[in-house]
């Protein structure tokens, strides 16, 4: 089914773009790429923005050109800028104090997220703040659990906004594929919003089941 192929390709592309914040990094996502990228999925990736790079990376993995815990430099997402940024994060003592204080005060809601994202130590990294701080606290693992709560809260609100945006637009086969690709995360995070989250999750499920799935 075409929709299933699109959904799988979209999910693999999401993993490729977000490798820098995934536990286990390339060693984890590469196994998913090899296991799930059928020839049809590879063909679909070639039609997606940045998908050609991922398709080449998967082919390299299967041919043994690239080890299962790595990636060729010229195939890195974002031109490798993300990896370069987060691989050498050094914070000053005052920045550590600011970050630790922020984590102590954090509450898992929008106000808590706003507070964290407005910390100078976080704000300096722009859109790369999640991966950058994750890299920095690798030297202070006692902060890992607290940072994971921040990331989970961010993901929850991001998925909430994403779901409402998709459902607020004309529904297409592509949007169906996007929902299917992200459904495991929707099912994990939307219930955090209680009845409203479960209602939104129900709308997503209804949409997937109501669209006619084309063959081939």
C-alpha positions as CSV (number, residue, x, y, z in Angstrom):
1,X,0.0,0.0,0.0
2,X,1.3,3.4,-1.0
3,X,0.2,5.1,2.2
4,X,2.2,2.6,4.3
5,X,5.3,3.1,2.2
6,X,5.0,6.9,2.5
7,X,4.5,6.6,6.3
8,X,7.6,4.4,6.7
9,X,9.7,6.6,4.6
10,X,8.6,9.7,6.5
11,X,9.3,8.0,9.8
12,X,12.8,7.0,8.7
13,X,13.5,10.5,7.5
14,X,12.3,11.9,10.9
15,X,14.8,9.5,12.6
16,X,17.6,10.7,10.3
17,X,16.9,14.3,11.1
18,X,16.6,13.8,14.8
19,X,19.5,11.3,15.3
20,X,21.3,14.0,17.5
21,X,18.7,13.7,20.2
22,X,18.1,9.9,20.1
23,X,19.7,7.7,22.7
24,X,22.2,5.5,21.0
25,X,22.7,7.8,18.1
26,X,23.7,6.3,14.7
27,X,24.2,2.8,16.2
28,X,20.5,2.8,17.1
29,X,18.9,4.4,14.1
30,X,21.0,2.6,11.5
31,X,19.6,-0.8,12.5
32,X,16.1,0.6,12.0
33,X,17.1,2.0,8.5
34,X,18.4,-1.4,7.4
35,X,15.5,-3.4,8.8
36,X,12.6,-1.2,7.4
37,X,13.8,0.4,4.2
38,X,12.4,-1.8,1.5
39,X,13.1,-1.0,-2.2
40,X,9.7,0.8,-2.3
41,X,10.6,2.9,0.7
42,X,14.0,3.8,-0.8
43,X,12.2,4.9,-3.9
44,X,9.9,7.1,-1.9
45,X,12.8,8.6,0.1
46,X,14.4,9.7,-3.2
47,X,11.3,11.9,-3.8
48,X,11.4,13.6,-0.3
49,X,13.5,16.7,0.7
50,X,16.8,15.4,2.0
51,X,15.6,11.8,1.4
52,X,18.2,11.2,-1.3
53,X,21.0,11.5,1.3
54,X,19.3,9.0,3.6
55,X,18.7,6.6,0.7
56,X,22.4,6.7,-0.1
57,X,23.3,6.2,3.5
58,X,21.1,3.2,3.8
59,X,22.6,1.7,0.6
60,X,26.1,2.3,2.1
61,X,25.1,0.5,5.3
62,X,23.8,-2.5,3.3
63,X,26.9,-2.7,1.2
64,X,29.1,-2.6,4.3
65,X,30.7,0.7,3.1
66,X,29.6,2.4,6.3
67,X,29.8,0.7,9.7
68,X,26.5,0.3,11.6
69,X,27.5,2.9,14.2
70,X,28.5,5.6,11.7
71,X,27.7,7.7,8.7
72,X,29.7,9.2,5.9
73,X,30.5,12.8,6.6
74,X,29.0,14.1,3.3
75,X,25.7,12.3,4.1
76,X,25.2,13.9,7.5
77,X,21.8,15.7,7.9
78,X,22.1,19.5,7.9
79,X,25.4,19.3,6.2
80,X,27.0,18.0,9.4
81,X,26.5,21.3,11.2
82,X,24.4,19.8,13.9
83,X,26.9,17.1,14.8
84,X,29.8,19.6,14.8
85,X,27.8,21.9,17.1
86,X,26.8,19.4,19.7
87,X,30.0,17.3,19.8
88,X,32.1,19.9,21.7
89,X,29.9,21.7,24.2
90,X,31.7,23.2,27.1
91,X,29.8,25.3,29.7
92,X,31.3,27.8,32.1
93,X,30.7,27.4,35.9
94,X,28.1,30.2,35.8
95,X,26.3,28.5,32.9
96,X,26.3,25.2,34.9
97,X,24.8,27.0,37.8
98,X,22.1,28.6,35.7
99,X,21.2,25.3,34.0
100,X,21.1,23.4,37.3
101,X,18.9,26.0,38.9
102,X,16.6,25.9,35.9
103,X,16.3,22.2,36.1
104,X,15.5,22.3,39.8
105,X,12.7,24.8,39.1
106,X,11.3,23.1,36.0
107,X,7.7,22.1,35.9
108,X,6.4,19.8,33.1
109,X,4.1,22.4,31.4
110,X,4.3,25.2,29.0
111,X,5.5,27.7,31.6
112,X,8.3,25.3,32.6
113,X,9.3,25.0,29.0
114,X,9.3,28.7,28.4
115,X,11.5,29.1,31.5
116,X,14.0,26.6,30.3
117,X,14.2,27.9,26.8
118,X,14.7,31.5,28.0
119,X,17.7,30.5,30.1
120,X,20.8,32.2,28.5
121,X,22.7,29.0,28.6
122,X,20.0,27.3,26.6
123,X,19.0,30.2,24.3
124,X,22.6,30.5,22.9
125,X,22.1,27.2,21.0
126,X,19.0,28.4,19.1
127,X,17.1,25.5,17.5
128,X,19.8,23.0,18.5
129,X,19.3,23.5,22.2
130,X,18.0,20.0,22.9
131,X,21.0,18.2,21.4
132,X,23.5,20.8,22.7
133,X,22.4,20.5,26.3
134,X,22.2,16.7,26.0
135,X,25.8,16.7,24.9
136,X,26.9,19.1,27.6
137,X,25.3,17.1,30.5
138,X,27.0,13.9,29.3
139,X,29.7,14.9,31.7
140,X,27.2,15.3,34.6
141,X,25.0,12.2,34.3
142,X,23.1,13.1,37.5
143,X,21.3,15.8,35.5
144,X,20.3,13.3,32.8
145,X,16.9,12.3,34.3
146,X,15.9,15.9,34.8
147,X,16.8,16.8,31.3
148,X,14.9,13.9,29.9
149,X,11.7,15.2,31.6
150,X,12.3,18.6,29.8
151,X,12.7,16.8,26.5
152,X,9.6,14.7,27.0
153,X,7.6,17.7,27.9
154,X,8.9,19.5,24.8
155,X,8.0,16.6,22.6
156,X,4.5,16.4,24.1
157,X,3.7,20.1,23.4
158,X,5.4,19.9,20.0
159,X,3.2,16.8,19.0
160,X,0.1,18.5,20.4
161,X,0.7,21.6,18.2
162,X,1.7,19.4,15.2
163,X,-1.5,17.3,15.5
164,X,-3.7,20.3,15.6
165,X,-2.0,21.8,12.7
166,X,-2.4,18.7,10.5
167,X,-6.1,18.3,11.4
168,X,-6.7,22.0,10.8
169,X,-5.6,21.7,7.1
170,X,-7.1,19.8,4.1
171,X,-6.5,16.1,4.8
172,X,-4.4,14.4,2.2
173,X,-2.6,11.1,1.7
174,X,0.6,12.8,2.7
175,X,-0.8,14.1,6.0
176,X,-2.2,10.6,6.6
177,X,1.3,9.2,6.2
178,X,2.7,11.8,8.6
179,X,0.2,10.8,11.2
180,X,0.9,7.1,10.8
181,X,4.7,7.7,11.0
182,X,4.3,9.6,14.3
183,X,1.5,7.6,15.8
184,X,3.6,5.8,18.3
185,X,4.8,9.1,19.7
186,X,1.3,10.6,19.6
187,X,0.1,7.5,21.6
188,X,2.9,8.1,24.1
189,X,2.7,11.8,24.7
190,X,-0.8,13.0,23.9
191,X,-2.4,11.2,27.0
192,X,-0.2,13.5,29.1
193,X,-2.8,16.2,28.3
194,X,-5.6,14.2,29.9
195,X,-9.1,14.2,28.3
196,X,-8.1,16.8,25.8
197,X,-5.1,14.7,24.7
198,X,-7.1,11.5,24.4
199,X,-9.8,13.3,22.4
200,X,-7.1,14.6,20.0
201,X,-5.6,11.2,19.7
202,X,-9.0,9.8,18.9
203,X,-9.4,12.3,16.0
204,X,-6.0,11.2,14.6
205,X,-7.1,7.6,14.7
206,X,-10.4,8.4,13.1
207,X,-8.7,10.2,10.3
208,X,-6.4,7.3,9.5
209,X,-9.2,4.8,9.5
210,X,-11.6,7.1,7.5
211,X,-9.3,7.8,4.5
212,X,-9.4,5.3,1.7
213,X,-6.0,3.7,1.4
214,X,-4.9,3.5,-2.2
215,X,-3.2,0.4,-3.6
216,X,0.3,0.8,-5.1
